[in-house]
Amino acid sequence: MKRITLLAIAALVLLCAHAQLTIEQCQRLARENYPLIRQYGLIDQSSKFTLDNLKHSWLPQVNLSAQATYQNEPPSFPDQMKAMLAASGLDMKGLAKDQYRLQLDVNQKIYDGGKASSERAITQAQDVEQKAQTDVDLYSLNKRVNDLYFGALLMNESIKQTEMTLEMLNGNLDKLRAHVRGGIATSADESQLRAEIMTVEQSKTTMEWNRQAFIHMLEILIGKHIGEQQLVVPNAAEPISSTIDRPELRLIDAKIGTINARERAINASVMPVISAFGQAFYGYPGYNTFENMVNRKWSLNALVGVRATWSLSSLYDRKNNLSRLNTARQQAELQREAFLVNTRLEVSHENDEIKRLRELIASDATIVSLRRDVRQAEESKLRNGIIDIHRLVERITDENTAAQAQILHNIELLKTIYDLKNTVNK
């Protein structure tokens, strides 16, 4: 029996936990649901294709070609030499006007001056930069989640307070009706109190619609139906450290990393390229020109060698290109400084706002207590037959206003704390 009881308690705890939704869960769900999350996979695929292509640049480059030509004047011996050769019994025809070649060229890069490795570094740096940009775009979701989550929380708490106010008004309406039946109060007094009740009910209806709007937008953002799940009121613990650790800073670092990689590529572009090559062809004429003048037959020909090429034109723009990249690096550093200054200003403002709200909250409870005492005094008069409905409604309204202000300050404090956490990324 004891074991069954424990199991039932555990199941109840799990059910209650399942029926709750925290702001951290909403932030995670919003990130997972947002279409931009698929950008990471696309970036990885694009980088993989580019890196594979760079690896292929070190494979032998093979070209197969075929050509047929006809020329009006092929190379031949002078007539006097032809006569001398003919006298010796040699029939020197010379090269034919029609020539044919089926050729295979193979080129193997041996040294490229670091061009391939620098291109690989650029691709990897761009991969990091694009992912950092995606991090920045997704991080902005936290602020949107905070606005909707705390908006819904504010409506929840305000509705609860409004329901308590309605309960007080209806309780006093019952007392007033008893006095009306006894002839102490008039029907006009009852009408005034009923009108106030209807006004407060209208206010509650507006709050419920606002809450539903916040919940609906939050559901769209997180891709999950909230239903009967209760939004958990988070604790009011401020971040321990105010050190700024935003993804925007990592994006700037990634941009500088791309600039550095491009700088290395510019330096590599002025280096010579060394490669081995081979050429083989079957056709006519071959490399043995003299033999082809005597015997017009197709032959197999081949050669191999080493080639060094150095594009000096890349030196023309090297200085300007490096200066342009250095300017871009300085601009990125200025962006970092500006971002840090603006973020520190925002942190300072949010810290001041937290202090202001804590001071207000410290006096809210006293104000609500005093308003409650005044309202209870008026209710005591009503119970004793002293009828002043207008004054009673004012006292109930004053207490409700004070309680709503207390709720607003509490939710504003929580939201500001989470805005601060979002500002410093803690």
Salt bridges, closest charged atoms under 4 A:
GLU32 OE2 - ARG28 NH1 3.37
ASP44 OD1 - LYS131 NZ 2.52
ASP52 OD2 - LYS48 NZ 3.15
ASP127 OD1 - LYS131 NZ 3.55
ASP135 OD1 - ARG31 NH2 3.69
ASP147 OD1 - LYS143 NZ 3.36
ASP147 OD1 - LYS415 NZ 3.01
GLU157 OE2 - LYS160 NZ 3.56
GLU163 OE2 - LYS204 NZ 3.32
GLU190 OE2 - ARG177 NE 3.03
GLU208 OE2 - LYS204 NZ 3.90
GLU219 OE2 - HIS225 ND1 3.15
GLU238 OE2 - ARG358 NE 3.25
ASP245 OD1 - ARG250 NH1 2.89
GLU248 OE2 - ARG246 NH2 2.92
ASP253 OD1 - ARG336 NH2 2.72
GLU263 OE2 - ARG329 NH2 3.33
GLU333 OE1 - ARG336 NE 3.19
GLU353 OE2 - ARG356 NH2 2.50
ASP364 OD2 - HIS409 ND1 2.68
GLU378 OE2 - LYS381 NZ 3.48
GLU378 OE2 - ARG391 NE 2.83
GLU379 OE1 - ARG375 NH1 2.80
GLU394 OE2 - HIS390 NE2 2.95
GLU394 OE1 - ARG395 NH2 3.52
ASP398 OD2 - ARG371 NH1 3.77
ASP398 OD2 - ARG395 NH2 3.12
GLU399 OE2 - ARG372 NE 3.68
GLU399 OE1 - ARG375 NE 2.57
ASP419 OD2 - LYS415 NZ 2.95
